[in-house]
Amino acid sequence: MSTLPDSPLSRPTTAGALPAARFDGYLEELFAREDDLLKQLRAEMERQKLPVIQVPATSGRALQVLAAAVGARRILEVGTLAGYSAIWMARALPPGGALVTLEKDEVRAALAMEFVRRASLETVVDVRVGEASELLQDLDPEAPFDLVFVDADKEGNREYAEHAARLLRPGGLLIVDNALWRGTVLEEEPGDERDRAVAEFNREIADDRRFLGTILTVGDGLLVAVRR
């Protein structure tokens, strides 16, 4: 099909060419509308003055779609916060599915458990409290997992990915949030240790023969990699 030089079909159409706020709003309105429970969870996080660092609704929806796409029955999450992303993903699980989520902060874990209960997912979501580096060591009897989602300290991404490589089934997904890290990954000289950690981790996964990956430009970027 031929197009005129000035026609819309002849021009590149990338998400980056659109105003970010309008693009995110468009996606949220179409695909990622929060129900009352998710709105209440965000409001409670603000009331308790917890850091508002959970994934946006658009990323929650993306996680849900990816979980369904790989037919996930077992999901592992590193970094629960208050359970927002866990609820999104758990709702994609079939009957008999399970999600294990790891959180080191007892207050955050307690809030996550409360909202998991309110979402009627208490038989699906297992919130475990402790250091992820220690809890991950003990998960081999529960493997393989179909999806591992990491949204924790950025300096730990490399370690968490190593655990994911061991715990994922072939064809399973490793997903890591904040892969764009507010755009700092584009800078020649990242500003601090976390900036460098994110940029270096992205490069390592791109070169890791165990994974086939890319970054989805939703939210702050979701690194998505298939375990070969």
DAFEN-V597110 format. One record per residue. OMEGA is omega in whole degrees, 0 to 359 (none if undefined). D_FIRST is the distance of its C-alpha to the first C-alpha in whole Angstrom. Layout:
omega:OMEGA d_first:D_FIRST
omega:OMEGA d_first:D_FIRST
This chain:
omega:179 d_first:0
omega:178 d_first:4
omega:176 d_first:7
omega:183 d_first:10
omega:184 d_first:13
omega:184 d_first:15
omega:179 d_first:12
omega:182 d_first:13
omega:181 d_first:10
omega:183 d_first:11
omega:178 d_first:14
omega:180 d_first:16
omega:179 d_first:17
omega:178 d_first:20
omega:182 d_first:23
omega:180 d_first:25
omega:181 d_first:24
omega:173 d_first:25
omega:189 d_first:29
omega:183 d_first:30
omega:179 d_first:33
omega:180 d_first:30
omega:179 d_first:28
omega:179 d_first:31
omega:178 d_first:32
omega:180 d_first:29
omega:182 d_first:29
omega:182 d_first:32
omega:182 d_first:32
omega:194 d_first:29
omega:192 d_first:31
omega:179 d_first:34
omega:178 d_first:36
omega:171 d_first:40
omega:184 d_first:43
omega:183 d_first:46
omega:179 d_first:47
omega:176 d_first:45
omega:179 d_first:46
omega:179 d_first:49
omega:178 d_first:49
omega:180 d_first:47
omega:180 d_first:50
omega:176 d_first:53
omega:178 d_first:52
omega:180 d_first:52
omega:180 d_first:55
omega:179 d_first:57
omega:172 d_first:55
omega:178 d_first:53
omega:181 d_first:50
omega:185 d_first:47
omega:176 d_first:45
omega:179 d_first:44
omega:172 d_first:40
omega:182 d_first:38
omega:180 d_first:37
omega:177 d_first:33
omega:176 d_first:35
omega:179 d_first:37
omega:178 d_first:34
omega:177 d_first:32
omega:180 d_first:35
omega:180 d_first:36
omega:181 d_first:32
omega:177 d_first:32
omega:179 d_first:36
omega:184 d_first:35
omega:180 d_first:32
omega:180 d_first:34
omega:185 d_first:37
omega:172 d_first:39
omega:179 d_first:43
omega:182 d_first:45
omega:174 d_first:44
omega:178 d_first:46
omega:175 d_first:45
omega:182 d_first:47
omega:184 d_first:48
omega:193 d_first:49
omega:181 d_first:50
omega:174 d_first:50
omega:185 d_first:48
omega:181 d_first:45
omega:179 d_first:42
omega:180 d_first:44
omega:177 d_first:44
omega:184 d_first:40
omega:182 d_first:40
omega:180 d_first:43
omega:177 d_first:42
omega:184 d_first:39
omega:176 d_first:42
omega:175 d_first:42
omega:182 d_first:46
omega:179 d_first:48
omega:182 d_first:46
omega:177 d_first:48
omega:175 d_first:47
omega:181 d_first:49
omega:188 d_first:49
omega:181 d_first:51
omega:182 d_first:53
omega:184 d_first:56
omega:184 d_first:57
omega:180 d_first:59
omega:179 d_first:59
omega:180 d_first:55
omega:180 d_first:55
omega:178 d_first:57
omega:178 d_first:55
omega:180 d_first:52
omega:180 d_first:55
omega:182 d_first:55
omega:171 d_first:52
omega:177 d_first:51
omega:180 d_first:54
omega:180 d_first:53
omega:182 d_first:49
omega:181 d_first:51
omega:185 d_first:50
omega:177 d_first:53
omega:182 d_first:53
omega:186 d_first:50
omega:179 d_first:50
omega:180 d_first:53
omega:181 d_first:53
omega:186 d_first:55
omega:178 d_first:57
omega:178 d_first:58
omega:183 d_first:56
omega:182 d_first:53
omega:179 d_first:54
omega:182 d_first:57
omega:181 d_first:56
omega:180 d_first:53
omega:188 d_first:55
omega:188 d_first:56
omega:183 d_first:53
omega:179 d_first:53
omega:181 d_first:55
omega:179 d_first:52
omega:6 d_first:49
omega:173 d_first:47
omega:179 d_first:44
omega:182 d_first:41
omega:173 d_first:40
omega:179 d_first:42
omega:182 d_first:41
omega:176 d_first:43
omega:185 d_first:44
omega:179 d_first:47
omega:188 d_first:48
omega:179 d_first:46
omega:180 d_first:48
omega:185 d_first:49
omega:182 d_first:45
omega:179 d_first:46
omega:181 d_first:49
omega:178 d_first:47
omega:177 d_first:44
omega:176 d_first:47
omega:180 d_first:48
omega:179 d_first:45
omega:179 d_first:44
omega:189 d_first:47
omega:181 d_first:47
omega:170 d_first:43
omega:171 d_first:42
omega:184 d_first:40
omega:177 d_first:36
omega:186 d_first:38
omega:164 d_first:37
omega:178 d_first:38
omega:182 d_first:37
omega:181 d_first:39
omega:177 d_first:38
omega:181 d_first:38
omega:177 d_first:36
omega:173 d_first:35
omega:178 d_first:39
omega:177 d_first:38
omega:183 d_first:36
omega:180 d_first:39
omega:179 d_first:37
omega:183 d_first:36
omega:180 d_first:39
omega:179 d_first:40
omega:179 d_first:44
omega:190 d_first:44
omega:184 d_first:47
omega:186 d_first:49
omega:180 d_first:49
omega:177 d_first:47
omega:181 d_first:44
omega:182 d_first:45
omega:180 d_first:45
omega:182 d_first:42
omega:181 d_first:40
omega:179 d_first:42
omega:178 d_first:41
omega:180 d_first:37
omega:182 d_first:38
omega:179 d_first:40
omega:178 d_first:38
omega:183 d_first:35
omega:185 d_first:37
omega:184 d_first:39
omega:178 d_first:38
omega:185 d_first:39
omega:170 d_first:36
omega:191 d_first:32
omega:172 d_first:32
omega:176 d_first:30
omega:174 d_first:30
omega:184 d_first:29
omega:174 d_first:29
omega:184 d_first:30
omega:177 d_first:34
omega:178 d_first:36
omega:175 d_first:33
omega:172 d_first:34
omega:182 d_first:34
omega:183 d_first:33
omega:179 d_first:34
omega:175 d_first:34
omega:181 d_first:38
omega:none d_first:37
